[in-house]
Amino acid sequence: MDGLFANLKRVSDPAEGRRIVGEIWAEWGDSGSATVNVLMQWATEAMEDERYGTALDLLDQVTVLKPEFPEGFNKRATLHFMMDDHAKSLADIHRVLSLEPRHFGALSGMAAIMAEAGNDRLALRAYERVLELYPSDRNAQGKLVEIEDKIEGDPV
């Protein structure tokens, strides 16, 4: 993973950045447990079908079975966000970041929650951290400029 993150930090081409990010997500997505991987797959399918209760039950099991697996908490943070429970989403994001401080997905989620709550300076810091890890992230670049303009009082 260290090599992937070093390469991601150096790449300026967005397509190459996305390729590296895909490799990182693949690494993050493998819990090392066939059972947990299947539960994650089922939870993802339940989320896509908007069966949030089922997804939550599955992800709760993932976090119990594999508490050192950041992606279980990240997926549950995403689910809580989808369910408009930002406090629980942030709690899971903090858990993800305690396990994997380089988790740009969790940082992006935190930034989105902070921006939605009107905490622009905290959102800005989170997007800056995303871009430290993943400089070619076009979405984070755009959000950063948007928030900077808002803070400065310039029209977007």
Residue, then its C-alpha position, 0 to 999 in steps of 0.5 A: m500500500d505504501g508504494l501505491f500511495a507514493n505513486l498516487k501522490r506523484v501522479s498528475d494525470p487524472a486517469e492514472g490517478r483513478r487507476i491507482v485509486g482502483e488498486i487501493w480500493a481493491e486492497w481496502g475491499d479485501s478483508g482477508s475473510a471470505t465471510v466478511n467479504v461476502l457480508m460486504q457484498w451483500a451489504t453493498e447490494a442491499m444499499e443499492d436496493e435501498r434496503y438500508g435496515t438489512a445493509l445496516d445489520l450486515l455491516d454491524q456484523v462485519t464490524v463485530l467480526k473484523p473490527e480491524f477492517p477499515e472498509g467495514f466502518n467506511k461502508r457503514a459510514t456511507l450507509h449512515f450518510m445515505m440514511d441522513d444520520h451524520a453523527k453516526s457517519l462521522a463516528d464511523i469515519h473517525r474509526v476508519l481514520s484511526l485504522e487507516p489515516r490515508h483513507f481518502g474516501a472517509l476524508s471525502g465523506m467527512a468533508a461532505i458532512m462538514a460542508e453540508a453542516g456549514n462548517d466550511r473551514l473543517a470541510l476545507r481542511a478535509y479536502e486539503r488532506v484528500l488532495e495531499l494523498y490524492p492530488s489528481d482527484r478532480n472532485a476534491q479539487g473542485k470542492l476545494v475551490e468552491i469552498e475557498d470561494k465561499i469562505e472568501g465571499d466570492p460568488v461561485 
